[in-house]
Amino acid sequence: MNTDLSLTLSEAGAGRPVLLLHGGGGPATVAGLAERLSGSAHTLTPVHPGWDGTHRPAWLTGIDDLALAYLQHLHDHGLHDVLVVGSSLGGWIAAEMAVRDTAGTITGLVLIDAVGVHVETEPIADVFALDARGLAEHSWHDPDRYHVDPATLPAGELARRQGNMATMRTLAGDPYMHDPRLLDRLGGVQVPTLLLWGESDRVVTPAYGAAYAAAFGDARLELVPRAGHLPQIEQPEATYRLVEAHLHRTSATPPVATG
């Protein structure tokens, strides 16, 4: 394992460890969910190397590299009974972690509109080819509310988004947004897995989510109405309730009492 990786990571709360992995949009896309979960759990929310201007070592060129790095972090800090929650690209990282977790560190998974596998009949939308409006149409149940014209963005924010997209292309551009071997490996993952899917997602459809769920050893799919690719933003309460229920359902230790 390379040692020149310095993780940018936020921690909050106490209780069962919950590792929250953001997608291509960056850490802000899971910040609200992390804040809610920190009321009953110990949340760890990293910024993937290369996102938001953080350093990405030259050797870190794939999602499998990130998966191993995060597993190493959990091991180095003596964390166990970990729930891993991943949104989009973060869900892919979570799945790759689970297939490599020989120590049994992870005891629950939540994949939120995750990419990472190839489903013949449900191709992943090419987010690199879409303009801002097209990406909004694919990503949101209510695109008019969330679409932002890049021409209206401050230079720094535009640079941040472009840098994040460039990092995502490096890590997940070829093969595009999936590991060809992952789908066949998921049957060996026996930890309880919840796949949350926005009903209106057109980046990865609910049918894609159903195929993903069917590949795991122990998984179920829950659809979130009136939500697209980021239900934790469009329907935060519904998403939080489902994640929190899975947090308590899958814990290997009694929950910490809160006031």
N, C-alpha and C positions, 0 to 999 in steps of 0.2 A: 504494500500500500504506500503510495507517495505521501510524504509528510509536509509538502509545501502548500497545503490547503488550509487557509484560515477562513473558517466559516463566519459569516455575519448572521447572527442568530438572536432573536428576541425570546425571552422567557417570562412567564407570568403565572400566577396562581399556584395552587398546591393540590396534591392528590395524584391520581393516575397520570402518567406521562402521555401526552398527546402530541405527536409530531404532525404539524400542518404544513403541507407542501403546495406551494402556489403553482399556477400555470403560467402560460406565456405572457399574460398581462401583468405579472409581477406580484410582489407581496401584498400590495394594497387590495388585491382581489380576495384575499382570505383574512384580512385584518379584522373585519367585523366579526367573523365566525370565531377567530382566535380570542377576541375580547370576551365574547359570550361564554365560550368554553372555559376560559380562565377562572370563571366563578366557581367551577366544580372540579377542575383538573389542573395539572401542571402543563401548560402549553409551551411548546418549543416551535418557533416559527422562523425557519431560515430564509435567507435570500439566496437563491441558487447562484453559484459563482457565475459572474458575467451579466447578471441582471442588475439594473439600477446602478450601473457603474462599478460594481464590485469586481474584484480580480478573479479571472478564470485562468488557472495554470494551463500551460500549453498541452499537458498530457490529458486534460479533462475534455474529451471530445465526444462522449456518448452518454446516454441516459444510464447505462449500466455503471459507468464510472461514478455518477452521482449516487446511485443506489448503494454501491459499496461504501462510498464516503459517509453516507448517513448511517448505515449499519455500523460502521466503525465508530462514529461519534456516539451512538447509543451504547455500544460496548465499552468504550473508553470512560464513559461517565456512569457506568454501572446501572443503567436504566433497564427495567424489565416490565413485563405486563404493559407493553406500549400499544396504544391505538394509533395507527397511522391513517391520517386523513389527507387525501390528495385531490386537487381540482385540476381537471384537464391533463396537462403535461405532468402535473404533480401526482395525479392518479396513476399514470404510467410508471413514474418513479416508485410509487408505493407498491405496485404489483411486482416490479423487478426486485424490490427489497424482499418481498414476501417469498419469492421463489429461491432466494439466496440465504434466507434466515435459518441457518442450520442450528443456531443456538436457542431457537424458540423465544426470542426477545419480543417479537410482535405477537399479540394475542387478539387483535382485531384490526379490521381494515374498513375504511370508507372511501370509495372511489366516486367522485362527483364528476359526471360527464367526462370520463377519462378517455384519453387516446391510448395508443400503445400496442394494439393488436390489429391484424388484418382480417376483415370480414368481407368475403368475396362479394356479397350482394349489397353491402353498405359501405361504400368508399368514404374515407374521411375527406371533408371539403379542403381544398387547397387554399389555406389561409394566406400563403405567400403571394398568390395570384389575385386575390380579391382587393379591390379598393376599399376605402374606409366605409363607404355606404354598404357595399356588398358584404363586408365583414359584419357590420351591424345587423344586416338582414339575416345572416346565418346564425348570429350569436345570441340575439335577444328576442324574447317574446314581444317586447314593445320597443322596436328599434328606434322609433322616433324620439323616445325618451333618452336613449343612451348614445345615439350616434353623435360623434363629434367630428366636425370638419377639421382636418389637419391644418388647414390654412389659418384657423383661428387660435391655434395653440402657441404658447410662448416657445421661443427657440429651445430653451432647456428641456421642456417637457417633450417636445418633438424629438430632440436628440435622445432622450431617455427611451422613448418608445422605439425608435429606430435601432438603438443599441440592443434593446431586449430582443427585437425581432432577429437581428443578426446573430445573437447568441443562440436563439432557438433554432435558426437555420443550421448552425454549426453542429448542435447536439442532436437534432431530430430531422434534418432535411433529407438525409439519404441513408437508408430507406426512409421514405417520408412518414413521419409520425408513428412509426411502429417498429417493433422487433419481430422479425419473421418467425422466431422460435418461441415467442412468449405464449401464444395461445395454447400450444400443446403442453406447456409446462405448468399451466395454472391448475390442472387437475390435482397436482401434488400439494397445493396450498389448502390446508384443512382449517385454517383459522376462520371464524365467522366473518363474512364479508358482506357489506352493504353497498350496493351500487345505487346512487341517487342520480336521477336523470330528469332534466327539464323536458317537459313534454314537447316544447317548441324548438328544441335544439336541432339545428340543421348543419352544424359542424360535424358532430357525431350523433346520429339519430337514435331515438329510443330503441329501434330494432337492433342497432349496433350494440347498444347497452345490454339488450337481452342476450345477444350472442356472447358478449363478454361475461355476463353473469353465469351463463350456462357452462362456461369452461372451468370455473372454479370448483373446488371440492365441496364448498359449503357457502353458497352465496344466494342473495335474493336481490331483486330489482324493485326499487320504489320510484314511481314517477311523481314529479313535482309539477302541479298544474300552474299555468300562466308564468312559466319560466323557460328560459333557453339554456345556453351553455354554462351560465353562471347563476344557478338558482340561489346560491348563498347571497347574491346581491339583489336579484329580482324578488325573491321570496325568502327573506332571511329568517323569519320566524318559523315557517314550515321546515326549512332546511335545518335550522338549529335543533328543533324538537326531534327530528329523525336522527341526527347525529348524536345528540345527548342520550337518547334512548339506547342507541347501539353502544355508546360508551359504557353505560351501566349494565347492559345485557351481557357484554362480553368480558367484563373485568374479572380477572382471576383473584382479586382481593376485594374485601368489603369496601364500599364507597366511603369517602371521608365525609363526616357530618359537617354541614355548613350552617351558619347562623342565618 
